[in-house]
């Protein structure tokens, strides 16, 4: 999590630069700050919907959105597009985050 190394990602996952990574780390510390500036990932700005300090960021863009769940050692990022139910993406990302957290990651 702190070093920004990618453990795994899908083929079409956007590249995250150092500034965006630092911004995500800060956003998780104070998610309500993102209500003004938005969540940026891969050069795309997502409208901030909700978050939990140290754990979760949820954002939206058009008919798509993003869910970011932090654990002790990593970030899980789910990005969905039109045709996906937002709560389904969020549930998968949050549940996988819970599982990794319980396993010590």
Secondary structure, 3 states (H helix, E strand, C coil): CCCCCCCCCCCCCCCCCHHHHHHHHHHHHCHHHHHHHCEEECCEEEEEEEEECCCEEEEEECCEEEEEEECCCCEEEEEECCCCCHHHHHHHHHHHHHHHHHCCC
